[in-house]
Amino acid sequence: VSSAVVNDYSKKIEEIASELTAPLPEIKVSQEPITRNSFKQSPKSDSENHMPSSPGLRRRVVPASNIKDRTHEITESDASVPIKLDAAAEAHIQKHRKLQEDLTDEMVGLAQQLKERSLMMSRSLENTEKILDSTETAIEQSLATTGHTNVRAMKIYSETSKTTCFQWLLMLAMICVFIMVVLLIRVT
């Protein structure tokens, strides 16, 4: 695994850790008093007010007194002081860092195995390519020899057929001469 990927993962973990330690954003609460009459609006406007901003999220209804207490706490606290994490949060962050390091180590091991296997495959392909080249050369030589042998066989066959034809003509001539000699002997 390249160091850029490891650095990228480290940056992401640091960003998450800084988000966890960042102060809570200030919540703005309207100063309008909540009355029971305000809930008696039309059903259309009521559903519009309570629609979540995104389909996967839902709003939690918090009593007004809790909101006022929180706003007082937020305004009283100093926004520049980072929130200190408790031991559980630190342990959680350390657990995730350890998990990231383990995953990075495992990815490095897997990358090494992948590299070794790809090198082995490339060597195997090179050996196979050499074998195929030698086989191709042997086949070409065999085809050339077969073609040369076929040419010689055709030449011998054509000469043999000429010789055979000549031999048949000689045999026919010998038979004719024999018959004529026999007839000549009987007639004389």
N, C-alpha and C positions, 0 to 999 in steps of 0.2 A: 504494500500500500504506500502510495507516495506521501511525502511529508505534507503536501498541500492538503490532502484529504484529512490527515490527522489534525492539522492546524484548524481546518474548517470545523471539524467536530469539536475541538477544544473551544473555539470561539462561540459556537452555538451553546455549549454547556455553560460557559461564562455568562452569556447573555441571559440564559434562563435563571442562573443564580443571581444575577444583578436584578432581574425582574422580581425575583422573590424578595430581595432585600430592599427594593425601591419602596418609598412611602406610598400609601394609598392616595389615589387622586381625590381631590376635594369634590364633595357631592353637593350640588346646588339644589336647594329645596325651596319650593315656592312658599311664600309667606301667607298664602290664602288659607283660611281656616277650613277644615273639612267638616261638613255638616251632613246630616242624614238626608237632607233634601237634595244634595248634589248627586246622590245615587239614584234618584228617581227620574233620571233622564230617559230619553227614548232608547229602546234596545239597540238601535243602529249606532248611536253615538257611544253607548256604553261598550259595545263590542269594538268600536274603533279605538277607544281609550285603552282597552286592555289587550289589544293585539300585540303580539311579540314583534320585535324589530326584525327578527329572522325566523324562518319556519322551524328551526331546530331548538330555539331558545324559548323559555317562558319566564314571565316576570313573577317575582315573589312579592306578595303583599306584605308590607311592613307597617306596623302601627306608626302613627305620626309622632308619638312621643319618642320612640326609638330613633327615628330619623333626626329629630331635633337634638337628642343627646349625642348622636354620632357627629353631627355637624359642629357642635360645640367642641367635642374632643378633637376633631380634625383641625379646626381653626386654632385651638389652643396649642396643639403640638407643633413643634418646629419642623418644617418640611425639609430642611437641609440635613437633618440628622437621619442617617440610614437606620432602618429597623434591624435590630439584632435578631438573628435566628436562634430558635431554641435548639436543643440537642437533637431532637427528633428530625427537624428540618436539615440540620447539618449532616446527620447520619444518612438521611435520604439522599442528599446531594452527593455525599461520599460514596454511597452505594451505587448511584448512577454513574459517577466518575469511574469507579472500579469496573462496573459493567461495561462502560465504554472502552476502557483499557483492555479488558478481556476480549471484547468483540474486535478491537483493533488488532490484538495479537492473533486472534483466530483468523481474521481476514488476511493478515500477513502470512500465516502458515498456509492458508488455502491458496493464496496467490503463488507462493513458492511451489506448492504441489501442482498447481495448474501450469506453471512455467516448466517444471520438470516433465510433466506429461506431454505438454506441447512440444518440447524439445525431443522427447522420445518418439512422438508421432512423426515429427519432421525427419528424424533419422530413419524411422521405419519407411516413410514415404520415399526418401532418397534411395534406400536399399531396394525398395520395390521398383523404383524408376530404373535403377541400374539393371535389375533382373529383366525388366520389360525391354530395355534397350538391347541387352544381349540376346533375348529371345527373338526380338524383331530382326536382329542381324542374322541369327541362325535361320529364321524362316525365310528371309530374303535369299540367303545362300542356298537353302534347300529348294526354293522355287526356281532359282537360276539353274541349279544342277538338274532339276526335273525338266525344265524347258530344254536344256541342252541334250538331255537323254531322249526326250521326245523327238527332237529334230533328228538325232542319229537313228532312232528307231524307224522313223518315217523314211529316211534315206535308205536304210537297209531293206525295209519292206518294199520300197519301189524298185530297188535293184533286184531283190528276190523275185518280185512278180515278173520283171523283165526276163530274168534267168529262167523262171518256171515256164513262161510262154515260149521261150527259145527251146527249152528242153522238150516241151510237148511237140513243137514243130519238128524237131529232130527225130523224135520217136515216130511221129506220123510218116516222115520221110523214110525212116528205116523199115517201117512196116510195108510201105509201098514198094520199096526196093526188094524186100523179102518176097512179097507176093509176085512181083515181076520175075524174080529169079526162079521161083517155084514154077510159074507158068512157062517160063522159057525152058526149063528142064523137061517138063511134061510135053511140051510141044516138040521138042527136038528129039 
